[in-house]
């Protein structure tokens, strides 16, 4: 008996099991969660034709980019913004705290105008370089504006012509403020006052920074997924995952005994590697994504079943346990590789052609597919090699193989 091989087997097994017990839950909780797991708001926006602007492909694409900038400025966790059909845009905001205010920001045209006393528009949001919220004099919230070089010249000319007169600053046709010009303002800076608090000023600054929408946008549908419903979905998915995984573990132990135990250890490592990979890639976990994980677990088990069945066939031919193991892995590898390649291709197609939830499923399936093949082929083989090399288990029955008395000798 070679105790060094048994020691290697035990060390690898214990490291994998204890690593999973102590680190799986913290890693899983740190992964970004989608709308269906943590709750949030689902919004459908529709671009509308107006006399001033018609809806076309370019306009809708620009709306998508501007909304992406607005949502990113809000600092939300893994939002989803995608175009649907000719003139619709779907926005999902996981974990949003104020749905009404977020929805108002998404649909606001945000057309900024500076007008003189005659009502002539002299500057627009296109002349704006940057905008930031700040607390000004008398603890009043305001939005500081910085113009482009051309915009600075326009603003200086506007103030020079209107000393002692009011100029109006409008957003979407509504007057925000009408300050009276006291002197020529150069340097390309101005400010908008009148915000009730710093949060309102920050939202206005975000709208101005992201730019105005090229066409009118209406909110067609709003659906809110509460945190409680999201938590219920999460609890149910965790329960289904646990039941499925335990069932797989029991099945492998009953039919393949020691080999099944080794496969289960490799499966534990696979789950841990999958969680770490998703965390590293900053992927979003959704209910379809959990389904992809469960399916990839099935793929990993399927690979082990193919290997162990080949293993049993080689034992029946009279080969030694070590030789049967090597032949089992070698003969099953081509089938496992073909199966994993076709599944990965399907996942890639789903990712490029599917919508948000389908993409989440495709990502977890593809990642899980690659990792499951590694654990099934490499980790399982190494653990079995150490175990068989110890010469502790000489009877093929320990590996779920039926053998004659002559073969057992």
Beta strands, then each sheet from edge to edge (+ up, - down):
strand 1: 32-33
strand 2: 40-48
strand 3: 80-84
strand 4: 88-94
strand 5: 112-115
strand 6: 121-124
strand 7: 128-135
strand 8: 141-147
strand 9: 168-171
strand 10: 174-177
strand 11: 189-193
strand 12: 216-225
strand 13: 284-285
sheet 1: 1+ 13+
sheet 2: 3+ 4- 2+ 12-
sheet 3: 6+ 5- 9+ 10-
sheet 4: 7+ 8- 11+
end
